[in-house]
Structure formats: C-alpha cells, structure tokens
Amino acid sequence: QEFHKWSHMTLNQVPKWVNTLQKWGWTIARAPHAQHHIAPYDGNYCIISGICNRTLDRTGFFRWLEHQVYRWNGVESNAWKLDAELKAKTLRGEYRLE
C-alpha cells in the first residue's frame, strides 16, 4: 500500500528514490494513478506499478470482478453509484472499456 500512498503525495513528501522509481515506471506515478480518481472511475485500478492497467482495462477485468462481487454479496461498486450507465453496462456483461 505504500506505493499507492506515495502516488497521492507530492514530490517533496516522498524520498527521492521513490520519485525515481515512479519516473522509471517501477511504481505507480501520480498522473497515471490520478486517472483512477476522475469520473467515470472505470479504470486504472492497479496500485503497485500500473503496468497491467492497459490490459486489465481493455479486457474489462475489473468490471467483470465488480460484477462477480455484486453477485456474491450484493455490494455495488462505488463507481456504479456515480455512473448509472457504467453499472447498467456491467450488469449486462459489457465489461470492456471503450
């Protein structure tokens, strides 16, 4: 979780070596992770390095996973609460992001 925490902190709030790791793409950087916090909240969920984001977003993995969690326990994704169309598409099995 430290990698995720660092992606929310400014350059001056983290050790220099952390900034270097983010610059090289070894840990999730601020700008790519910030996309996860912008509507429609439908992608960029990887919190370690972000390397898998493109593939997981393109394949709809996290939409599928949210759907499975909902089927299992009835808990809705926070993104669904903010985007009714995203919820509807997910419940129809349309997992891929456009």
Gaussian input, Z-matrix of N, CA and C with variables (Angstrom, degrees):
# hf/3-21g

backbone

0 1
 N
 C     1     B1
 C     2     B2     1     A1
 N     3     B3     2     A2     1     D1
 C     4     B4     3     A3     2     D2
 C     5     B5     4     A4     3     D3
 N     6     B6     5     A5     4     D4
 C     7     B7     6     A6     5     D5
 C     8     B8     7     A7     6     D6
 N     9     B9     8     A8     7     D7
 C    10    B10     9     A9     8     D8
 C    11    B11    10    A10     9     D9
 N    12    B12    11    A11    10    D10
 C    13    B13    12    A12    11    D11
 C    14    B14    13    A13    12    D12
 N    15    B15    14    A14    13    D13
 C    16    B16    15    A15    14    D14
 C    17    B17    16    A16    15    D15
 N    18    B18    17    A17    16    D16
 C    19    B19    18    A18    17    D17
 C    20    B20    19    A19    18    D18
 N    21    B21    20    A20    19    D19
 C    22    B22    21    A21    20    D20
 C    23    B23    22    A22    21    D21
 N    24    B24    23    A23    22    D22
 C    25    B25    24    A24    23    D23
 C    26    B26    25    A25    24    D24
 N    27    B27    26    A26    25    D25
 C    28    B28    27    A27    26    D26
 C    29    B29    28    A28    27    D27
 N    30    B30    29    A29    28    D28
 C    31    B31    30    A30    29    D29
 C    32    B32    31    A31    30    D30
 N    33    B33    32    A32    31    D31
 C    34    B34    33    A33    32    D32
 C    35    B35    34    A34    33    D33
 N    36    B36    35    A35    34    D34
 C    37    B37    36    A36    35    D35
 C    38    B38    37    A37    36    D36
 N    39    B39    38    A38    37    D37
 C    40    B40    39    A39    38    D38
 C    41    B41    40    A40    39    D39
 N    42    B42    41    A41    40    D40
 C    43    B43    42    A42    41    D41
 C    44    B44    43    A43    42    D42
 N    45    B45    44    A44    43    D43
 C    46    B46    45    A45    44    D44
 C    47    B47    46    A46    45    D45
 N    48    B48    47    A47    46    D46
 C    49    B49    48    A48    47    D47
 C    50    B50    49    A49    48    D48
 N    51    B51    50    A50    49    D49
 C    52    B52    51    A51    50    D50
 C    53    B53    52    A52    51    D51
 N    54    B54    53    A53    52    D52
 C    55    B55    54    A54    53    D53
 C    56    B56    55    A55    54    D54
 N    57    B57    56    A56    55    D55
 C    58    B58    57    A57    56    D56
 C    59    B59    58    A58    57    D57
 N    60    B60    59    A59    58    D58
 C    61    B61    60    A60    59    D59
 C    62    B62    61    A61    60    D60
 N    63    B63    62    A62    61    D61
 C    64    B64    63    A63    62    D62
 C    65    B65    64    A64    63    D63
 N    66    B66    65    A65    64    D64
 C    67    B67    66    A66    65    D65
 C    68    B68    67    A67    66    D66
 N    69    B69    68    A68    67    D67
 C    70    B70    69    A69    68    D68
 C    71    B71    70    A70    69    D69
 N    72    B72    71    A71    70    D70
 C    73    B73    72    A72    71    D71
 C    74    B74    73    A73    72    D72
 N    75    B75    74    A74    73    D73
 C    76    B76    75    A75    74    D74
 C    77    B77    76    A76    75    D75
 N    78    B78    77    A77    76    D76
 C    79    B79    78    A78    77    D77
 C    80    B80    79    A79    78    D78
 N    81    B81    80    A80    79    D79
 C    82    B82    81    A81    80    D80
 C    83    B83    82    A82    81    D81
 N    84    B84    83    A83    82    D82
 C    85    B85    84    A84    83    D83
 C    86    B86    85    A85    84    D84
 N    87    B87    86    A86    85    D85
 C    88    B88    87    A87    86    D86
 C    89    B89    88    A88    87    D87
 N    90    B90    89    A89    88    D88
 C    91    B91    90    A90    89    D89
 C    92    B92    91    A91    90    D90
 N    93    B93    92    A92    91    D91
 C    94    B94    93    A93    92    D92
 C    95    B95    94    A94    93    D93
 N    96    B96    95    A95    94    D94
 C    97    B97    96    A96    95    D95
 C    98    B98    97    A97    96    D96
 N    99    B99    98    A98    97    D97
 C   100   B100    99    A99    98    D98
 C   101   B101   100   A100    99    D99
 N   102   B102   101   A101   100   D100
 C   103   B103   102   A102   101   D101
 C   104   B104   103   A103   102   D102
 N   105   B105   104   A104   103   D103
 C   106   B106   105   A105   104   D104
 C   107   B107   106   A106   105   D105
 N   108   B108   107   A107   106   D106
 C   109   B109   108   A108   107   D107
 C   110   B110   109   A109   108   D108
 N   111   B111   110   A110   109   D109
 C   112   B112   111   A111   110   D110
 C   113   B113   112   A112   111   D111
 N   114   B114   113   A113   112   D112
 C   115   B115   114   A114   113   D113
 C   116   B116   115   A115   114   D114
 N   117   B117   116   A116   115   D115
 C   118   B118   117   A117   116   D116
 C   119   B119   118   A118   117   D117
 N   120   B120   119   A119   118   D118
 C   121   B121   120   A120   119   D119
 C   122   B122   121   A121   120   D120
 N   123   B123   122   A122   121   D121
 C   124   B124   123   A123   122   D122
 C   125   B125   124   A124   123   D123
 N   126   B126   125   A125   124   D124
 C   127   B127   126   A126   125   D125
 C   128   B128   127   A127   126   D126
 N   129   B129   128   A128   127   D127
 C   130   B130   129   A129   128   D128
 C   131   B131   130   A130   129   D129
 N   132   B132   131   A131   130   D130
 C   133   B133   132   A132   131   D131
 C   134   B134   133   A133   132   D132
 N   135   B135   134   A134   133   D133
 C   136   B136   135   A135   134   D134
 C   137   B137   136   A136   135   D135
 N   138   B138   137   A137   136   D136
 C   139   B139   138   A138   137   D137
 C   140   B140   139   A139   138   D138
 N   141   B141   140   A140   139   D139
 C   142   B142   141   A141   140   D140
 C   143   B143   142   A142   141   D141
 N   144   B144   143   A143   142   D142
 C   145   B145   144   A144   143   D143
 C   146   B146   145   A145   144   D144
 N   147   B147   146   A146   145   D145
 C   148   B148   147   A147   146   D146
 C   149   B149   148   A148   147   D147
 N   150   B150   149   A149   148   D148
 C   151   B151   150   A150   149   D149
 C   152   B152   151   A151   150   D150
 N   153   B153   152   A152   151   D151
 C   154   B154   153   A153   152   D152
 C   155   B155   154   A154   153   D153
 N   156   B156   155   A155   154   D154
 C   157   B157   156   A156   155   D155
 C   158   B158   157   A157   156   D156
 N   159   B159   158   A158   157   D157
 C   160   B160   159   A159   158   D158
 C   161   B161   160   A160   159   D159
 N   162   B162   161   A161   160   D160
 C   163   B163   162   A162   161   D161
 C   164   B164   163   A163   162   D162
 N   165   B165   164   A164   163   D163
 C   166   B166   165   A165   164   D164
 C   167   B167   166   A166   165   D165
 N   168   B168   167   A167   166   D166
 C   169   B169   168   A168   167   D167
 C   170   B170   169   A169   168   D168
 N   171   B171   170   A170   169   D169
 C   172   B172   171   A171   170   D170
 C   173   B173   172   A172   171   D171
 N   174   B174   173   A173   172   D172
 C   175   B175   174   A174   173   D173
 C   176   B176   175   A175   174   D174
 N   177   B177   176   A176   175   D175
 C   178   B178   177   A177   176   D176
 C   179   B179   178   A178   177   D177
 N   180   B180   179   A179   178   D178
 C   181   B181   180   A180   179   D179
 C   182   B182   181   A181   180   D180
 N   183   B183   182   A182   181   D181
 C   184   B184   183   A183   182   D182
 C   185   B185   184   A184   183   D183
 N   186   B186   185   A185   184   D184
 C   187   B187   186   A186   185   D185
 C   188   B188   187   A187   186   D186
 N   189   B189   188   A188   187   D187
 C   190   B190   189   A189   188   D188
 C   191   B191   190   A190   189   D189
 N   192   B192   191   A191   190   D190
 C   193   B193   192   A192   191   D191
 C   194   B194   193   A193   192   D192
 N   195   B195   194   A194   193   D193
 C   196   B196   195   A195   194   D194
 C   197   B197   196   A196   195   D195
 N   198   B198   197   A197   196   D196
 C   199   B199   198   A198   197   D197
 C   200   B200   199   A199   198   D198
 N   201   B201   200   A200   199   D199
 C   202   B202   201   A201   200   D200
 C   203   B203   202   A202   201   D201
 N   204   B204   203   A203   202   D202
 C   205   B205   204   A204   203   D203
 C   206   B206   205   A205   204   D204
 N   207   B207   206   A206   205   D205
 C   208   B208   207   A207   206   D206
 C   209   B209   208   A208   207   D207
 N   210   B210   209   A209   208   D208
 C   211   B211   210   A210   209   D209
 C   212   B212   211   A211   210   D210
 N   213   B213   212   A212   211   D211
 C   214   B214   213   A213   212   D212
 C   215   B215   214   A214   213   D213
 N   216   B216   215   A215   214   D214
 C   217   B217   216   A216   215   D215
 C   218   B218   217   A217   216   D216
 N   219   B219   218   A218   217   D217
 C   220   B220   219   A219   218   D218
 C   221   B221   220   A220   219   D219
 N   222   B222   221   A221   220   D220
 C   223   B223   222   A222   221   D221
 C   224   B224   223   A223   222   D222
 N   225   B225   224   A224   223   D223
 C   226   B226   225   A225   224   D224
 C   227   B227   226   A226   225   D225
 N   228   B228   227   A227   226   D226
 C   229   B229   228   A228   227   D227
 C   230   B230   229   A229   228   D228
 N   231   B231   230   A230   229   D229
 C   232   B232   231   A231   230   D230
 C   233   B233   232   A232   231   D231
 N   234   B234   233   A233   232   D232
 C   235   B235   234   A234   233   D233
 C   236   B236   235   A235   234   D234
 N   237   B237   236   A236   235   D235
 C   238   B238   237   A237   236   D236
 C   239   B239   238   A238   237   D237
 N   240   B240   239   A239   238   D238
 C   241   B241   240   A240   239   D239
 C   242   B242   241   A241   240   D240
 N   243   B243   242   A242   241   D241
 C   244   B244   243   A243   242   D242
 C   245   B245   244   A244   243   D243
 N   246   B246   245   A245   244   D244
 C   247   B247   246   A246   245   D245
 C   248   B248   247   A247   246   D246
 N   249   B249   248   A248   247   D247
 C   250   B250   249   A249   248   D248
 C   251   B251   250   A250   249   D249
 N   252   B252   251   A251   250   D250
 C   253   B253   252   A252   251   D251
 C   254   B254   253   A253   252   D252
 N   255   B255   254   A254   253   D253
 C   256   B256   255   A255   254   D254
 C   257   B257   256   A256   255   D255
 N   258   B258   257   A257   256   D256
 C   259   B259   258   A258   257   D257
 C   260   B260   259   A259   258   D258
 N   261   B261   260   A260   259   D259
 C   262   B262   261   A261   260   D260
 C   263   B263   262   A262   261   D261
 N   264   B264   263   A263   262   D262
 C   265   B265   264   A264   263   D263
 C   266   B266   265   A265   264   D264
 N   267   B267   266   A266   265   D265
 C   268   B268   267   A267   266   D266
 C   269   B269   268   A268   267   D267
 N   270   B270   269   A269   268   D268
 C   271   B271   270   A270   269   D269
 C   272   B272   271   A271   270   D270
 N   273   B273   272   A272   271   D271
 C   274   B274   273   A273   272   D272
 C   275   B275   274   A274   273   D273
 N   276   B276   275   A275   274   D274
 C   277   B277   276   A276   275   D275
 C   278   B278   277   A277   276   D276
 N   279   B279   278   A278   277   D277
 C   280   B280   279   A279   278   D278
 C   281   B281   280   A280   279   D279
 N   282   B282   281   A281   280   D280
 C   283   B283   282   A282   281   D281
 C   284   B284   283   A283   282   D282
 N   285   B285   284   A284   283   D283
 C   286   B286   285   A285   284   D284
 C   287   B287   286   A286   285   D285
 N   288   B288   287   A287   286   D286
 C   289   B289   288   A288   287   D287
 C   290   B290   289   A289   288   D288
 N   291   B291   290   A290   289   D289
 C   292   B292   291   A291   290   D290
 C   293   B293   292   A292   291   D291

   B1=1.4478
   B2=1.5200
   B3=1.3061
   B4=1.4643
   B5=1.5269
   B6=1.3348
   B7=1.4612
   B8=1.5185
   B9=1.3101
   B10=1.4601
   B11=1.5275
   B12=1.3031
   B13=1.4684
   B14=1.5265
   B15=1.3250
   B16=1.4623
   B17=1.5249
   B18=1.3437
   B19=1.4659
   B20=1.5223
   B21=1.3290
   B22=1.4627
   B23=1.5248
   B24=1.3131
   B25=1.4635
   B26=1.5283
   B27=1.3223
   B28=1.4638
   B29=1.5253
   B30=1.3146
   B31=1.4640
   B32=1.5226
   B33=1.3202
   B34=1.4588
   B35=1.5329
   B36=1.3082
   B37=1.4609
   B38=1.5271
   B39=1.3208
   B40=1.4635
   B41=1.5293
   B42=1.3263
   B43=1.4682
   B44=1.5393
   B45=1.2984
   B46=1.4673
   B47=1.5237
   B48=1.3278
   B49=1.4554
   B50=1.5249
   B51=1.3289
   B52=1.4635
   B53=1.5209
   B54=1.3304
   B55=1.4663
   B56=1.5259
   B57=1.3247
   B58=1.4623
   B59=1.5260
   B60=1.3209
   B61=1.4704
   B62=1.5282
   B63=1.3195
   B64=1.4646
   B65=1.5306
   B66=1.3080
   B67=1.4721
   B68=1.5292
   B69=1.3135
   B70=1.4613
   B71=1.5213
   B72=1.3449
   B73=1.4561
   B74=1.5179
   B75=1.3091
   B76=1.4630
   B77=1.5269
   B78=1.3214
   B79=1.4625
   B80=1.5244
   B81=1.3198
   B82=1.4611
   B83=1.5296
   B84=1.3114
   B85=1.4693
   B86=1.5293
   B87=1.2975
   B88=1.4597
   B89=1.5287
   B90=1.3044
   B91=1.4764
   B92=1.5277
   B93=1.3311
   B94=1.4658
   B95=1.5268
   B96=1.3264
   B97=1.4562
   B98=1.5283
   B99=1.3113
   B100=1.4702
   B101=1.5238
   B102=1.3311
   B103=1.4622
   B104=1.5259
   B105=1.3223
   B106=1.4603
   B107=1.5344
   B108=1.3168
   B109=1.4622
   B110=1.5262
   B111=1.3183
   B112=1.4619
   B113=1.5284
   B114=1.3251
   B115=1.4748
   B116=1.5209
   B117=1.3175
   B118=1.4574
   B119=1.5265
   B120=1.3102
   B121=1.4640
   B122=1.5317
   B123=1.3033
   B124=1.4664
   B125=1.5166
   B126=1.3148
   B127=1.4483
   B128=1.5153
   B129=1.3130
   B130=1.4618
   B131=1.5228
   B132=1.3214
   B133=1.4540
   B134=1.5235
   B135=1.3122
   B136=1.4653
   B137=1.5301
   B138=1.3177
   B139=1.4656
   B140=1.5196
   B141=1.3231
   B142=1.4629
   B143=1.5256
   B144=1.3311
   B145=1.4609
   B146=1.5201
   B147=1.3014
   B148=1.4603
   B149=1.5169
   B150=1.3257
   B151=1.4611
   B152=1.5290
   B153=1.3001
   B154=1.4667
   B155=1.5277
   B156=1.3200
   B157=1.4636
   B158=1.5200
   B159=1.3108
   B160=1.4627
   B161=1.5290
   B162=1.3179
   B163=1.4649
   B164=1.5218
   B165=1.3187
   B166=1.4624
   B167=1.5284
   B168=1.3253
   B169=1.4662
   B170=1.5283
   B171=1.3250
   B172=1.4632
   B173=1.5261
   B174=1.3231
   B175=1.4593
   B176=1.5202
   B177=1.3267
   B178=1.4559
   B179=1.5198
   B180=1.3257
   B181=1.4563
   B182=1.5259
   B183=1.3210
   B184=1.4583
   B185=1.5213
   B186=1.3298
   B187=1.4839
   B188=1.5302
   B189=1.3385
   B190=1.4564
   B191=1.5325
   B192=1.3356
   B193=1.4575
   B194=1.5324
   B195=1.3223
   B196=1.4692
   B197=1.5293
   B198=1.3135
   B199=1.4605
   B200=1.5320
   B201=1.3341
   B202=1.4638
   B203=1.5287
   B204=1.3194
   B205=1.4677
   B206=1.5239
   B207=1.3265
   B208=1.4629
   B209=1.5365
   B210=1.3187
   B211=1.4715
   B212=1.5201
   B213=1.3191
   B214=1.4540
   B215=1.5288
   B216=1.3634
   B217=1.4572
   B218=1.5281
   B219=1.3362
   B220=1.4576
   B221=1.5183
   B222=1.3275
   B223=1.4620
   B224=1.5260
   B225=1.3270
   B226=1.4581
   B227=1.5217
   B228=1.3082
   B229=1.4609
   B230=1.5261
   B231=1.3170
   B232=1.4666
   B233=1.5230
   B234=1.3329
   B235=1.4626
   B236=1.5260
   B237=1.3095
   B238=1.4655
   B239=1.5175
   B240=1.3140
   B241=1.4623
   B242=1.5199
   B243=1.3190
   B244=1.4643
   B245=1.5170
   B246=1.3219
   B247=1.4634
   B248=1.5316
   B249=1.3167
   B250=1.4674
   B251=1.5289
   B252=1.3241
   B253=1.4665
   B254=1.5229
   B255=1.3255
   B256=1.4664
   B257=1.5262
   B258=1.3044
   B259=1.4639
   B260=1.5229
   B261=1.3328
   B262=1.4621
   B263=1.5280
   B264=1.3415
   B265=1.4626
   B266=1.5304
   B267=1.3165
   B268=1.4598
   B269=1.5225
   B270=1.3177
   B271=1.4628
   B272=1.5252
   B273=1.3419
   B274=1.4721
   B275=1.5232
   B276=1.3280
   B277=1.4674
   B278=1.5070
   B279=1.3274
   B280=1.4702
   B281=1.5160
   B282=1.3199
   B283=1.4404
   B284=1.5294
   B285=1.2901
   B286=1.4563
   B287=1.5169
   B288=1.3321
   B289=1.4589
   B290=1.5096
   B291=1.2933
   B292=1.4806
   B293=1.4945
   A1=111.54
   A2=117.62
   A3=119.65
   A4=111.03
   A5=116.13
   A6=119.01
   A7=110.14
   A8=116.28
   A9=121.33
   A10=110.47
   A11=117.10
   A12=121.38
   A13=110.25
   A14=116.28
   A15=120.12
   A16=111.81
   A17=117.10
   A18=119.15
   A19=111.69
   A20=117.16
   A21=122.08
   A22=112.17
   A23=116.94
   A24=120.79
   A25=110.46
   A26=116.25
   A27=120.73
   A28=110.67
   A29=115.30
   A30=121.04
   A31=112.15
   A32=116.79
   A33=120.98
   A34=113.45
   A35=117.37
   A36=120.42
   A37=113.54
   A38=117.42
   A39=120.60
   A40=109.62
   A41=117.22
   A42=119.70
   A43=110.87
   A44=116.51
   A45=120.80
   A46=112.34
   A47=117.16
   A48=119.60
   A49=111.34
   A50=117.42
   A51=120.84
   A52=109.56
   A53=116.52
   A54=119.91
   A55=111.01
   A56=116.10
   A57=120.33
   A58=110.57
   A59=117.24
   A60=120.39
   A61=110.93
   A62=117.05
   A63=120.46
   A64=110.51
   A65=116.54
   A66=120.92
   A67=111.03
   A68=117.43
   A69=122.33
   A70=112.99
   A71=117.29
   A72=120.78
   A73=114.13
   A74=117.51
   A75=120.60
   A76=111.69
   A77=116.09
   A78=121.37
   A79=107.00
   A80=116.00
   A81=120.21
   A82=110.12
   A83=115.58
   A84=121.35
   A85=110.19
   A86=115.29
   A87=121.28
   A88=113.08
   A89=117.72
   A90=120.84
   A91=112.66
   A92=118.91
   A93=117.76
   A94=112.87
   A95=116.29
   A96=117.97
   A97=111.62
   A98=117.21
   A99=120.51
   A100=111.24
   A101=117.80
   A102=121.13
   A103=111.35
   A104=116.40
   A105=122.19
   A106=111.61
   A107=116.34
   A108=121.55
   A109=112.66
   A110=116.91
   A111=122.36
   A112=108.76
   A113=116.02
   A114=120.32
   A115=109.35
   A116=117.65
   A117=128.54
   A118=114.78
   A119=119.71
   A120=122.80
   A121=112.07
   A122=116.03
   A123=119.01
   A124=114.87
   A125=118.53
   A126=118.40
   A127=112.46
   A128=115.41
   A129=123.31
   A130=112.59
   A131=116.30
   A132=121.32
   A133=114.43
   A134=118.14
   A135=119.80
   A136=109.95
   A137=116.49
   A138=119.28
   A139=114.11
   A140=118.33
   A141=119.92
   A142=110.32
   A143=116.91
   A144=119.07
   A145=113.08
   A146=117.48
   A147=120.05
   A148=113.37
   A149=117.32
   A150=120.77
   A151=111.32
   A152=117.42
   A153=121.43
   A154=113.35
   A155=118.39
   A156=120.36
   A157=113.45
   A158=117.36
   A159=120.23
   A160=111.29
   A161=116.28
   A162=120.17
   A163=111.51
   A164=116.79
   A165=119.79
   A166=111.36
   A167=117.16
   A168=120.03
   A169=110.81
   A170=116.12
   A171=120.46
   A172=112.36
   A173=116.00
   A174=119.53
   A175=112.73
   A176=116.82
   A177=120.06
   A178=113.60
   A179=116.56
   A180=120.50
   A181=112.73
   A182=117.24
   A183=118.93
   A184=112.22
   A185=117.72
   A186=120.01
   A187=109.04
   A188=115.38
   A189=120.31
   A190=110.43
   A191=116.32
   A192=120.84
   A193=110.98
   A194=117.49
   A195=120.69
   A196=110.48
   A197=115.91
   A198=120.36
   A199=110.48
   A200=116.73
   A201=120.26
   A202=111.49
   A203=117.09
   A204=121.02
   A205=109.76
   A206=116.13
   A207=120.53
   A208=111.30
   A209=116.17
   A210=120.05
   A211=111.57
   A212=116.15
   A213=121.80
   A214=112.59
   A215=116.53
   A216=117.47
   A217=115.17
   A218=117.64
   A219=120.50
   A220=115.17
   A221=117.65
   A222=120.72
   A223=109.16
   A224=115.69
   A225=121.04
   A226=111.32
   A227=114.99
   A228=122.11
   A229=109.15
   A230=116.83
   A231=119.81
   A232=111.01
   A233=116.74
   A234=120.17
   A235=110.91
   A236=117.33
   A237=120.69
   A238=111.08
   A239=116.51
   A240=121.10
   A241=111.33
   A242=116.04
   A243=121.51
   A244=112.81
   A245=117.28
   A246=120.60
   A247=109.76
   A248=115.27
   A249=120.72
   A250=111.76
   A251=117.57
   A252=120.25
   A253=110.95
   A254=117.31
   A255=120.71
   A256=110.20
   A257=116.41
   A258=120.78
   A259=110.57
   A260=116.67
   A261=120.73
   A262=111.04
   A263=116.96
   A264=120.41
   A265=111.08
   A266=116.18
   A267=119.72
   A268=111.11
   A269=116.45
   A270=119.94
   A271=112.22
   A272=116.77
   A273=120.46
   A274=111.98
   A275=116.18
   A276=119.92
   A277=113.50
   A278=117.87
   A279=122.18
   A280=107.73
   A281=116.20
   A282=121.37
   A283=114.94
   A284=118.23
   A285=121.11
   A286=111.49
   A287=116.00
   A288=120.34
   A289=109.33
   A290=115.64
   A291=120.30
   A292=111.34
   D1=-16.95
   D2=178.73
   D3=-61.44
   D4=-40.50
   D5=179.50
   D6=-58.88
   D7=-43.54
   D8=178.61
   D9=-64.57
   D10=-45.12
   D11=179.20
   D12=-57.97
   D13=-44.98
   D14=-178.14
   D15=-63.30
   D16=-28.91
   D17=-179.76
   D18=-70.47
   D19=-11.98
   D20=177.90
   D21=-100.62
   D22=-2.36
   D23=-176.10
   D24=-104.09
   D25=157.29
   D26=179.13
   D27=-76.98
   D28=166.55
   D29=178.94
   D30=-53.65
   D31=-39.73
   D32=-176.12
   D33=-79.29
   D34=-12.18
   D35=-178.00
   D36=-89.73
   D37=-10.14
   D38=-178.58
   D39=-118.45
   D40=158.14
   D41=176.30
   D42=-60.47
   D43=151.95
   D44=-179.24
   D45=-57.53
   D46=-35.96
   D47=-178.83
   D48=-65.16
   D49=-28.38
   D50=176.82
   D51=-68.20
   D52=-42.98
   D53=177.25
   D54=-60.44
   D55=-37.43
   D56=178.12
   D57=-65.20
   D58=-45.42
   D59=178.06
   D60=-60.20
   D61=-40.84
   D62=178.81
   D63=-66.72
   D64=-41.68
   D65=179.83
   D66=-61.67
   D67=-39.49
   D68=-179.87
   D69=-79.71
   D70=-8.57
   D71=178.74
   D72=84.04
   D73=14.60
   D74=-179.77
   D75=-82.19
   D76=-24.05
   D77=172.73
   D78=-130.12
   D79=161.13
   D80=-177.02
   D81=-65.44
   D82=127.70
   D83=179.95
   D84=-87.55
   D85=168.98
   D86=-175.87
   D87=-62.97
   D88=-52.59
   D89=-174.63
   D90=-63.62
   D91=-48.29
   D92=178.61
   D93=-62.18
   D94=-39.50
   D95=-179.37
   D96=-70.10
   D97=-31.70
   D98=-179.67
   D99=-59.57
   D100=-27.69
   D101=178.46
   D102=-59.39
   D103=-27.93
   D104=179.10
   D105=-67.56
   D106=-22.42
   D107=-175.93
   D108=-103.10
   D109=14.19
   D110=179.95
   D111=-116.16
   D112=134.86
   D113=179.20
   D114=-53.02
   D115=139.86
   D116=13.86
   D117=-93.94
   D118=20.19
   D119=174.61
   D120=56.15
   D121=42.24
   D122=-172.05
   D123=-114.66
   D124=15.01
   D125=179.65
   D126=-168.11
   D127=-172.41
   D128=179.45
   D129=57.36
   D130=49.89
   D131=-177.07
   D132=-87.44
   D133=-16.20
   D134=-177.06
   D135=-66.82
   D136=129.41
   D137=-173.63
   D138=-111.14
   D139=0.69
   D140=179.12
   D141=-93.25
   D142=-63.74
   D143=-178.30
   D144=-125.05
   D145=-22.66
   D146=-177.52
   D147=82.37
   D148=-3.58
   D149=-176.71
   D150=-59.04
   D151=-34.98
   D152=-175.97
   D153=-88.03
   D154=-6.31
   D155=-175.22
   D156=-53.19
   D157=-49.52
   D158=-175.65
   D159=-58.13
   D160=-49.11
   D161=-178.74
   D162=-65.93
   D163=-46.57
   D164=-178.23
   D165=-66.07
   D166=-37.10
   D167=177.39
   D168=-68.37
   D169=-44.94
   D170=-178.23
   D171=-62.61
   D172=-38.42
   D173=-178.50
   D174=-81.99
   D175=-13.16
   D176=-179.87
   D177=79.90
   D178=20.90
   D179=-176.22
   D180=-54.98
   D181=-47.89
   D182=-176.41
   D183=-71.00
   D184=-32.00
   D185=173.74
   D186=-62.91
   D187=-45.50
   D188=178.69
   D189=-60.29
   D190=-45.07
   D191=-178.84
   D192=-63.50
   D193=-42.05
   D194=176.76
   D195=-60.08
   D196=-39.94
   D197=179.37
   D198=-64.09
   D199=-41.68
   D200=179.33
   D201=-65.00
   D202=-41.46
   D203=177.58
   D204=-61.73
   D205=-43.28
   D206=179.04
   D207=-61.78
   D208=-43.24
   D209=177.81
   D210=-62.67
   D211=-37.12
   D212=-175.66
   D213=-74.90
   D214=-45.60
   D215=-173.64
   D216=-128.65
   D217=-0.09
   D218=177.33
   D219=77.73
   D220=6.01
   D221=-179.80
   D222=-86.39
   D223=126.52
   D224=-179.46
   D225=-84.96
   D226=146.46
   D227=173.46
   D228=-61.54
   D229=143.51
   D230=175.48
   D231=-60.77
   D232=-33.34
   D233=178.45
   D234=-62.78
   D235=-34.22
   D236=178.93
   D237=-64.29
   D238=-35.66
   D239=-179.39
   D240=-66.72
   D241=-23.82
   D242=-178.66
   D243=-98.76
   D244=-15.32
   D245=-174.99
   D246=-144.81
   D247=96.35
   D248=-177.08
   D249=-62.09
   D250=-35.17
   D251=179.86
   D252=-67.21
   D253=-40.31
   D254=176.42
   D255=-60.20
   D256=-43.18
   D257=177.51
   D258=-60.52
   D259=-48.15
   D260=-178.24
   D261=-61.05
   D262=-44.13
   D263=179.56
   D264=-62.87
   D265=-42.16
   D266=-179.61
   D267=-64.13
   D268=-44.02
   D269=-179.47
   D270=-67.48
   D271=-22.35
   D272=174.33
   D273=-83.13
   D274=-5.04
   D275=-178.89
   D276=87.24
   D277=14.61
   D278=177.00
   D279=-92.29
   D280=89.23
   D281=-170.91
   D282=-91.81
   D283=-28.24
   D284=-174.66
   D285=-67.33
   D286=141.35
   D287=175.05
   D288=-84.50
   D289=147.86
   D290=-178.98
   D291=-96.51

